[in-house]
Amino acid sequence: MNLLIIRLIIFAVVFYAGLKLYGMYRQHKLARDAEHETLNRHDGGQMVRCRWCDVHVPESEALRDHEQWFCSSAHRDRYVQEQADKNSGA
C-alpha cells in the first residue's frame, strides 16, 4: 500500500512539472511570436518620395494625390497651391 502511494505522489509531481514546463514553453513561444509580429509591423513596405520636399517615407504613411506622393497634408496643399498658381499665371 505504501508503494502505491509513493508511485502516486511521484506521478503527481512529474505531471505537475510537465504542466509547468509546457506553460513556460507556451509563454515563451507566445512572447517570441509577439516580438516577431512587432518587428514585421515596423516594416512600412515600399518607400516613396514626397513630391514637395523629396523626403522618402514608407508608402503606408504617405499621402497620395493624383499619382503624386506627399509626406504630409501641408506639403500636399503647398504643391497643389503651387500648381494652381503656375496654371493661373501661364
N, C-alpha and C positions, 0 to 999 in steps of 0.2 A: 504494500500500500504506500509506503514511504517513497519507493522508487517511482511510482506513478505520479505522485505529487511533484517530485523533483523534475521529472520529464515535462510535466505540465507547466511548471514555472519556467523552465529553460525554453520551452516552446513559446510561451508568452513573451519572454524577454527578447528572443530572436525576432518574433513577429513585430513587437513594438519597435525594435531597432530598424527593421526593414521598412516599416512605415515612416519612421523619422528620416531615413536615408532617401526614400522616394520623395518625401516632401521637400527635402533640401535640393534634390536634383531638379524637381519640378520648378521650384522657386528660382534656381539658378538659370534654368532654361528660359523661363518667362522674362527674367531680367535681361538676359542676353538677346532675346528676340526684340524686346522693347528698345534696347540700345541700338540694335541693327536697324529697326524701323526709324528711330530718330536720325541716324546717320543718313538713311536713304531720303528722309523727308527734307533734309537740308540741301539735297541736290535739286537745284532750281531748274535744271534742264538746259536748253539751248540759251546762249547769251545773244542779246540783240543790242543794237546801238541806238541811243537816243538821237533823234534827228536834229535836235536843237544843240545839245552840248557834247555829243559824241561819247558819252559815258556808256559803258557796257553794263547792262542789268539783265538778270535772269528773265526769260520770257514770261514766266509765271507772275512776275512782279511788274512787268512793263505794261504801259497803256498803248493800245493800238488805235490809230485813227487813219482811215483811208490809206492802207498799206504802209503807213509810217509808224515807227515805234518811238515812244517817249518814256523818260524815266519818271516823270511826274505830270500832273494835270497843269501845273503852272507852265512847264516847258511846252506842253501841247498847245496851251492857249497862246503863248508867245509866238509859236511857229505859225499858228492859224492866223493870228493878227498880222504877222509879217507878210504872209502870203496875200492876205486881203489888201494890205497897203500896196504891195507890188502890183497886184492886179488892178487896183483902182487908179494908181498913178501912171500906169502904162497906156 
